[in-house]
Amino acid sequence: MDHPLPACLADDTFRCLRLYLPPASPVGSIGRLANQFYFVTSEATAKDLIEDLKHLGDVWAIGVVNRKGEGLGIITVSQFQAKMSLPFAYDVLGRHKVLSMMEPTKSFSWDKHVLAVAEKLEQEVEQPKNSYYLLKNASGTFAGIFSSKDLLISMFKVYRQDLKLAVTIQTEMIPEVSFFEKPGLQIHAFCKMAKGVGGDFYAYKEYAPGRWAVLLCDVSGKGAAASLVTTALGGMFSLYDFDQGMKPFIQKVNEFVLKTFRLERYLTGVFLTFSEQDSKLTVYDMGHRHLRLLRGDKAHELSSENPFLGFVPTLDPQPRLGILHPGDTIALFSDGFAEQQDAKGHEFGLERLEKILTAGRKEDLPHLADNLRSAVKVFRGDQPRGDDQCLLLLRLKIKD
């Protein structure tokens, strides 16, 4: 009994090739990735196929089907043509059935979701070789061909869409530029991620009249994994009642990072509170060490000996206390500035950073931040941003 071949277009130009006519594929299905639709039956000869290929361009793979139209394997055109171009191959191999020159491969239902197929082929698509796979329709017959390259491009588009959404969400939580001013106080912050999303984080809020909570943190690593920590940290900061003190908040963050990421992620950071009423400053430097007090023409380090977060289960952070004077500026920054490299591998360095901060101590904070950003940008030249860069400046203004 003869079985019908898949719905196809027969062309008198060809000896054995047939062109499959695909229906519309469901949204999100692997059928949307198919871009090769020529096939031959297993009874076709290599000579007939090589002659047919002379009339085709932009065809990289051809399906081989049995008499029922079911896919058996793939003919990779470049390999087939290379083999048939060898001396005497046309006469010797030309009489062989294409079945003997076919490569077996996996097949998938044309309406299967792309993500499900990607999960099945996770290890194979990571290989440098571009592999081809068969599609079959509801009746089990040939329905086209897709490649690992097609799948990778599709997954990259999904990743890019997800990354855009992640950037939008993180930017809502951590604006690239933020400025606040009131009589007697000025705050300016800047944050730029090296990979769209990242692990630098700043936040500040007036949790009671004239009482401020401020932090700047740097999560180990970069990219999406680090951004998960900053997202959680942002939620904790916005919900926490700082009337209970900064120390319990730090302990909660440490507990969360340790239990959630199990030493795979940790963070350094500066956590401080400031009171406008008495100018009292309380600083917890949790292994960060990138905190400077700009007073007069000097940059004073205000670090304290505390471990970073997410490493030890029991934490008893000790603060450093101080009083801000009118005109003082507190500068918190991540290591992405000082460790930025130029084309020769030289780092921007803390000394250069401190000179810029002290030189601009009398400028408005947005101008001071712009000076630092511009200097780092000029320094790196064509080099990419090596790490996330985050800066927060707080100034107790001189009263008129």
N, C-alpha and C positions, 0 to 999 in steps of 0.2 A: 504493500500500500504506500502510495506517495504521500509525503507530508508537505504542506505548503511552507515555503521559506518566509522569513520575516517580511513585513510590508516593505517593498523595495522598488527601486527604479532600475530597470534593465536598460542598458545603453548598447546599441549595436556596435559602438566604437570598441567596446571591451569584449575580450574573449571569455573572461571568467569573473571579473569584478562586478559586484552589485552594490548599490548605494541604499542603505537603510533610511527610511523616512520617519524620523522620530516625531511622536506627538508632543504636545506641551507637557513639560515636567512639572510636578508640584513644587511650590516654593520651598526652598531649603533642602530639596532632594539632591542626591548625587547625580541624577540625570541632567541637572542643570550644568554640570561640569563637562559632560561629554562633548567632544569636538571632533572625533574621528568616527565615521559611520560606514566606511567601506568594508566589505567582507567577501570571502570566497568560500566555496564548499571544500571539504577535505579531499574531494576527488580531483580538484583542479591541479594542473601540472605547474611546476616551477617556471617552465618556458612560457606558458600562457600568462602567468602573473607578471613576469619580467617585461613581457611585451606590453601588457596593459599599463604598467607603471610609467612607460615612456610618455603616456598621454596625461599623466597626473602631476600636479605640483602640490606642495604643502600637505602632503600626507605622510605621517610618521609611523602609523601602525595600522594593520589590517586584521580584522577578525577572521578566524577560521571556524566554520560551523559544520555540523554533521547534516545528514539528510533531513533531519527534523528541524533544522534551523537553530539548534542549541549550540551555544558557544563552546568551543573546545580549547582555544588558545589564541595566541597572537603571532603575527608575523611583524617583526620590527623592520621597517622598510630599509633603513640605512644598513643594517647588518645583512639583510637579504641581498641587497644590491651589491654589497662588498663581496659576498660569497659568490654571487653569480658572475662577477667580473673577473674572477680568477681564470688563469689559462685552462681552456677546455671545459670550464664549468658549464657553459651554456649547453654544450652538446651532451656532457655526461650527466650533470645534475638536472638539466632541463626536463628530462623524462620523468623525474621523481615527482611524486605527489607532494603538494605543499604540506601535507600532514607530517611528513618526515622532517620538515624544516621549521615546524611550528614550535613556539615556546609555550608550555602550559602556564596558566596564570589564574588568579582568583577571579571570581565573578560575584557581582552584587545586584540585587534587585534595583531597578532604575529609580524606584520611588523611595528607597531607603534614605534616611536623613544623613546629610553630610557629616554631622558630628559623630553619628554612630559608626560611619565608615572610617572616619579619622581615628577613632578609638581602636578599631580593628587593625588598622595599618600603621599604628603609632611608631613602631620600630622600623618598619620598611621605609616610610617616607623620610626618615632621618638619614638614610643612606645617600651618598652622592649620586648614585645611578638613578636615572629617570626610568621608572617602571610603569608598565601599562596594565590596565585591568579591564575586564569585560563587564558589560551591563546586560541584564536580561529583563524582559518585560514580564507581565503577569502570566503569560503562557509559557514562560521559560525560554523563549527564543532570543536571539541576539538583538541588543538594543543600543549598541554603541560602545565606545571606548573612552576611558579617561586615564590620566596619568598621575603619578605621584606629584609631579610639578603642578598640575592643575589643582590638586588637593591642597598643596602647600600654599599656593596663591590664595585660594579660597579661605584657608584658615588664617592667613595673614590679614586678609580684609576683615575677618571677624575680630581678630586681635586688635586691629587698628581702630575699629568702631568701639570696642570695649575700652581701649586706652583713651580715646577721646572723651568717653563718658566719665572715666576715672579722673581725667584731668579736670573736667568740669566740676565734678564733686569735690575734688581736693582743693581746687581754686576757690570754691565757695567757702570752704572751711579755712583755707590759708590763702588769703588774697596775695597776689604777687606784690602789691604795694598797698600799704595801709598808713593812714596819718590821722592823728588825733591831737587836738589842742584845746586847752582851756586856760583861763588866767592862772599863771604860775606853773603850768606843766605842759610839756610837749612830748609826744611819742610818735616815732616813725619806724616802720618795719618794711622789710623787703625780703622776698623769698623766691628763688628761681631753681627749679629742679633740673638736673642734668639729663634726665630721661623722661621728661613729660610729667611723670609722677615720681615721688621720691620719699626720702626719710627725714628731711629737715622740717621742723615745725616751730612756729611761734604762736603765742597767744597772749592777750592781755585783757583785763576787764576790771572795772571799778565795782567790786563786789559789795561795797558799802560806801556811803558818802566820804570821799577823800581817801579811801583805802583801796589799794591796787594789788592785784595778783598778776605776775608777769612770768613767762617762761619761754625758753628757747631750747629745743632738744634736737639731737642728731641721732637718728636710728642707724645701726650698723647696716651696711649694704645700701643699695640704691634700687630704684625702679619700683615695680608693683608690690613686691613682697614687703619692702620697707614702708610703702604707703599704707599698708594695712595697719601697721602700728600707729602711724600718725592719725589715721582716721579714728581709731579707738581712743587715742589720747585726746583728740579734739572733743569727742563726746564726753569723756570723763571731766575735762576741764570746764565745759559749759554747764555741766550738771552739779558739780561739786560745790558745797557750801564752804567757802574759804573762811568763814567765821570760826570754823573748827581748827584752823591753822594750816600752814603749808606742809608741815611734817607728816601728818596723817595722809595727805594727798600723795606725797612722794611714796609713802609706804604702800598705798593702794596701787599706784602705777607699777611699782616694783613687783608686787604680787601678781598683777595681771600679766605683765610681760614674761615673768618666769614660768607661770603655769600655762600660758597660752603657747609660747614659742619654745619652751624647754631648751634654753641656751642657744637656739639657732639665731635668735635676734636679741640684741641688747641696745640700750640707749644711754648716751651721756646727755647732760643738760644742766642748765642753770634755772633754778626756781627761786623767785624772790617776791617779797611783799614790800610795799612802800606806803607810808602814811603821810599824807600832805599836812596833817595837823602838826606833827612834831618832826617831820622829815626823817623819820626812822626807817632805816633800810635793813631788811633781814634777807640774807643770801644763803642759799644752799647750792653749792657747786658739786654736782654729782659726776665727778670724773671728767668734766668738760674742759675746764681751764681756759676757756676763751671768753673771758669777762674782764673788761677794763673800766676803771673810773677815770674819766678825763677831768682833771682838775688843774687849773693853771696851764702850764705848757708841758705837763707830764701825763703819761698814761700809766695808772697804777693797777697792778694785777690784784684781783679780789678773790682768788681761788681759795678753796678750803679742801681738806683731805677727806673726801667721801668717795665711796666706790660708785661705779656706774650701775644702772638699774637693769634688772633681769639676770643677775648673776648669783647673788646670795639670797637665801630665803628670809633671813632676819636682818633687818636694816634699821639702824638708829642714826639717821643723818644729823650732823651737827652744823648749826648755822654760823655765819659770820655776820656780826652786827656792825652797823655804822650809821652815820648821820650825813645826809646830803646837804651840801651848801648851795646857796643860790648860784647858778651858773654851772654847776656840776652836770656832767653827762655820763650816764651809764651806757656802755656799749657791750652788747651780747652778740656773738657771731659764731657761725659754724666754721669748721676747718676747711671748707671748700674755697675760701678766699686765700688763706695763707699757703695752702698746698697746691694751688693752681700752678701748672707748669707751662713754661714757654716752649718754643720749638727745640731748644737745646736741653730740655729736661730740668731747667732751673726753676725753683719754686718762688712764688711771689714773696712769701715769708712774713713772719709776724712783725719784724722790724719795719719793713716798708709799710705794712698795714697801720701800725701804731703812729708812724709819722704822718700819714694822711689824716688819721683821726684827730691827732693833736693840732695839726695845722689848720683844720677846719672847725675847731672847737667853738668859734664865735659865729659860725654860719648857722642858718636855719638847718634843722635836721634833714629835710629832704635834699638840700644842696650837699650836705656832708655825705649822705648816702650815695648820691649821684657821683660825687668825686671818687669814692672808693670803687663803685661799680665800673666807672669809666677807666680808672687806672688798671684794674684787673683785666678788663677787656683789651686794652691796648697791650698789656703785658703778654697775654696769651696769643695775640695775633690770630693766626689761622688755626691754632690748636683748639680742639673742642673743650667745652666746659668739663673739667675732670670730675667734679663732684657737685652735689647740691650746694647752693650758696644761700645762706640765711643771715639776716642782720636785723637787730632791734636796738633802737636808740631811745633812751628816756632822759629827758633834761628837766631839771628844776630851774625854771626861768628866774632871772633877776627881776624883782619887782620894780616897776617904774617909780 
